[in-house]
């Protein structure tokens, strides 16, 4: 949509906003790709009754991003519809202004171009509305929730099911992957270990990941939750044979920021929590922050973080450990007030108010993925740097969302910075144009719905002080710029990649590493989770299976309350790739016994 949107904004006279689309809001590209795909498979235009039938495809399957990103994606049609609606609504005002000012300003009449541009924009708006309707049509759409039998995954499945119900998205199936049979033989583990060994050889070869200092962690036969289990994980990951790789980060007396991320489901939250515990144990006052919209940090720490406030984590010896799952409502509301305040009549900006700059604050009623987390994160980081919590944090660890969402988050400070710049420039131009036109300001006020300002219509004798809202918005912009600078400071900030020994995870980790380096973000270390050790005891599989059984019972109870069918899929001893491997997965899915009628 980038080229079209820039053209439309330019033809509507909003060139100031055109180049912010060089960095699209997270989720916008996925949403429009989804809408475009559906338009292709359903036919370019709806039938006379408004419905479009499939053309050649009886089933369409979408592999979505992990939980938090997916929820934002499903809510994005509302954001985009709101944004496009604001831009389209400017048409009438712009055309009226052109009619009044054409004689004064001269030049070509852009009316036809504006009409054509808005028509194209409206077609996209209709397409997104059609997608929005499809996602909530229970006769056509079904969202399949996929989880694994662990406490953190059970809690996330429950939150996802609740959120989908709130958005009216139909769900009738829950698939539980990686279920281990307690009776499995040691040969089963040998095959998994051999498969992992083949993938690990890539790290000793030409893979860019081989340049990182990598800690290799076992597949624990118990789920690691709570401070004491996390201390044990930390002892395995960051001490012992891995101590040299992490020593400078653990011993450095300077303040350090560490972002932890990777593919969904590889153990990012456990890794970031154990790293934060290790920092605190080594005497560093530490703040641990989750930016993943599908929070599970509180579950990992067994600490209630639902308030969104910074909470002390008990049980850590050495220094203080505090944690926070960012809550975005207050931060986004504050940002909306700042954007809306720029278009108020404060400072005589009646023409800007009438044109509808305040409308651009309303588009954040349904924020794009990443904006809310970024705003809240920047606020928390700024407060931490100012010691506003009554303690100086030597270490800040950020548990990020899965790969794609994180990459957007890291580039979003630039998006908001440019948005604010263009908003301020647009306001300034409206003010300047109104003052320059003198008596025509009264006419502009009537066309745009403002009061014309100034009574006599001329420019004020003395320029007013900068409005408070503009000042505060500039302060917020400086905060975004400071966060951007912090993320790109290799002396202070680095990114730690977490992965597991499968081809899919390692491929994604490589892409993440290369993208982070292109963004100028330091990456020196990584963690490879869930490796099968060579000396596992006979009871290893039995303990693993027993822990899973407890979680499966909770999932069965959740599914019964949500009227969802549960299908269990085993933990295969080889990675399922290509058509033949995926066929084995399909057999496990669809040959499973039907759910109990109870």
Buried (B, 14 or more C-beta within 10 A) or exposed (E): BBEBBBBBBBBBBBBBBBBBBEBBBBBBBBBBEBBEEBBEEBBEEBEEEEEBEEEEEEEEEEEBBBBBBBBBBBBBBBBBBBBBBBBBEBBEBBBBBBEBBBEEEEEEEBBEBBEEBBEBBBEBBBBBBBBBBBBEEEEEBEBBBBBBBBBBBBBBBBBBBEBBEEBEBBBEBBBBBBBBBEEBEEEBBBBBBEBBEEBBEBBEEEBBBEEBBBBBBBBBBEBBBBBEBBBBBBBBBBBEEBEEBBEEBBEBEEBBBBBBBBBBBBBBBBBBBBBBBBBBBBBBBBBBBBBBBBBBBBBBBBBEBEEBEBBEBEBBEBBBBBBBBBBBEEBBEBBBEBBBBBBBBBBBBBBBBBBBBBBBBBBBEBBBBBBBBBBBBBBBBBBBBEEEBEBEBBBBBBBBBBBBBBBBBBBBBBBBBBBBBBBBEBBBBBBEBBBEBEEBBBBBBBBBEBBBBBEEBEBEEEEEEEBEBBEBBBEBBEBBBBBBEBBBBEEBBBBBBBBBBBEBBBBBBBBBBEBBEEEEBBBBBBBBBBBBBEEBEEEBBBBBBBBBEEBBEBBBEBBEEBEBBBBBBBBBBEBBEEEEEEEEBEEBBEEBEEBEEE
